[in-house]
């Protein structure tokens, strides 16, 4: 599985429409930027995608636990959990939500402020 995202795309995704870069905002608050990772399955079924995402972040200089925080939530194959998890991310004030397909629509319904990044196509391996 390959997750292709460049530094510029990541900064745009993480920075959203903010007037200054996300890293600068994080320094001002004293906490690293936080990604809300909404997985459609479970860590056992979709953890490989999450691992590829974290690896690519690392390659771009974003290190989980040091320069970026990731809040993982798993819908466990139950689409009805998407709105609940997205609402939790809003309460946690994550800086961006990363997800797939229908979960992006659920996230869009609960926030118009937090950027949502999603995988639009599935290559058969999920």
C-alpha positions in Angstrom: 0.0 0.0 0.0 1.3 3.4 -0.9 0.3 6.7 0.6 1.6 9.5 -1.6 1.6 12.9 -0.1 4.3 15.6 -0.4 5.4 18.1 2.2 3.6 20.9 0.5 0.3 18.9 0.3 0.7 17.9 4.0 1.3 21.5 5.1 -1.7 22.7 3.1 -3.8 19.9 4.6 -2.6 20.5 8.1 -2.7 24.3 7.8 -6.1 24.5 6.3 -7.2 28.0 5.6 -5.3 29.5 8.6 -3.5 32.7 8.1 -0.2 31.3 9.4 1.4 27.8 9.2 0.1 25.1 11.6 3.5 24.6 13.1 3.6 28.3 14.2 0.1 27.9 15.8 1.2 24.8 17.6 4.3 26.6 19.0 2.1 29.4 20.3 -0.1 26.9 22.2 2.8 24.7 23.3 1.3 21.6 21.9 2.1 19.8 18.6 -0.5 19.9 15.8 -3.0 17.0 16.2 -4.4 14.8 13.5 -7.7 13.1 14.1 -7.3 9.7 12.2 -10.7 8.2 11.6 -10.3 4.6 10.4 -13.2 2.8 8.8 -12.3 -0.6 10.1 -10.2 -1.8 13.0 -6.4 -1.6 13.6 -6.2 -5.2 12.5 -8.0 -4.7 9.2 -6.9 -1.1 8.3 -3.8 -0.6 10.5 -1.5 -1.1 7.5 -3.0 2.1 5.9 -2.4 4.0 9.2 1.1 2.7 9.4 1.9 3.8 5.8 0.4 7.2 6.6 2.6 7.6 9.7 5.7 6.4 7.8 5.1 9.0 5.1 4.7 11.7 7.8 8.0 10.6 9.3 9.7 10.8 5.9 8.4 14.4 5.7 9.9 15.2 9.1 6.7 14.9 11.2 7.4 12.5 14.0 4.4 11.1 16.0 4.7 12.0 19.7 7.3 14.6 19.0 6.4 17.1 16.3 2.8 15.9 15.7 0.1 14.1 17.7 -2.3 11.6 16.2 -5.7 10.7 17.8 -6.7 7.3 16.4 -10.4 6.3 16.3 -11.8 3.2 14.5 -15.4 2.8 13.3 -15.0 -1.0 13.3 -16.9 -1.3 10.0 -19.9 0.5 11.4 -20.7 3.6 9.3 -23.1 4.9 11.9 -20.1 5.6 14.2 -18.6 8.2 11.8 -20.6 11.2 13.1 -19.9 10.3 16.7 -16.2 10.0 16.1 -16.0 13.2 14.0 -17.9 15.1 16.7 -15.3 13.8 19.2 -12.5 15.2 17.0 -14.3 18.5 17.1 -14.4 18.4 20.9 -10.7 17.5 21.0 -10.0 20.5 18.7 -7.8 18.4 16.3 -6.1 20.5 13.6 -7.1 18.1 10.7 -9.2 15.0 10.2 -7.8 12.2 8.0 -10.2 9.5 6.9 -11.7 7.7 3.9 -14.9 7.9 1.8 -18.2 8.2 3.6 -16.5 9.2 6.9 -15.4 12.4 5.2 -19.0 13.3 4.6 -19.9 12.7 8.2 -17.0 14.8 9.3 -18.1 17.6 7.0 -21.5 17.6 8.7 -20.0 18.3 12.1 -17.4 20.9 11.2 -16.9 23.6 8.7 -13.7 24.8 10.4 -11.4 21.7 10.7 -9.8 20.6 7.3 -10.7 17.1 6.2 -8.3 15.1 4.2 -9.5 11.8 2.8 -8.5 9.0 0.5 -10.9 9.2 -2.5 -10.3 5.8 -4.1 -9.7 2.3 -2.9 -7.2 0.1 -4.7 -8.9 -3.2 -3.7 -6.6 -3.8 -0.7 -8.4 -1.3 1.5 
